[in-house]
């Protein structure tokens, strides 16, 4: 009599479960809803507790409730909305010019040796010279009006866009170029379907730096002869010793920056959903 041994089927469900456990243990874990706002809410709570307990003195930092009252007063009696819109206009125009310029220069420099020899050197020199240190020259060249402020913000925004997009272009795996040559696609198709999507993570990372840099430039340039804007409001408040109004302006700048950065991160997560990363 012949005995047939039946090997039980090997179940892979346990292996898959173990893999999921390892991923949760080694990676960041499950996504937390409204995670962007947990840190700011905690900081606001600490600020309120410190002000209520007297640890944070009003002369050092106004209490949150005093800032809310000052915000309402500025909104009703001092055209806070007009100042916000003026600051947003300067920031958006300067940021747009800087992003477009930085991306175009990065593409020319990243895809051409001749372009790199002409463009990369001056950009690196500009990178080592703080844009804010050039404001006296910009005032002499463009005056102290609207143009100087926009040009300053544009230059500050351009550098991170160029640096990270250029790095993204040059960091694309060379095997893609070999594969493109093998299958015989044109250079235009290669750039459109391989190079630009491959550089997109670097561009979006540069966008995060550019957004915060544009707000940094906005804070400074609005101290120069501005007749409207959040910086103008802060300058007037400084002259009259209104600490609560100064904090109102700083909070608005912070909210602008945080919301803009969160928007860029959300766009990056949607656009780059094809990447297998720890965040995903």
Buried (B, 14 or more C-beta within 10 A) or exposed (E): EEEEEEEEEEEEEEEEEEEEEEEEEEEEEEEEEEEBEEEEEEEEEEBBEBBEEEEBEEEEBBBBEBBBBBBEBBBEEBBBEEBBEBBBBBBBBBBBBBBBBBBBBBBBBBBEEEBBEEBBEEBEEBBEEEBBEBBEEBBEEBEBEBEBBBBBBBBBBBBBBBBBBBBBBBEBEEEBEEEBEEEEBEEEEBBEEBBBBBBBBBBBBBBBBBBBBBBBBBBBBBBBBBEBBBBBBBBBBBEEEBBBBBBBBBBBBEEBBBEBBEEBBEEBBEBBEEEEEEEE
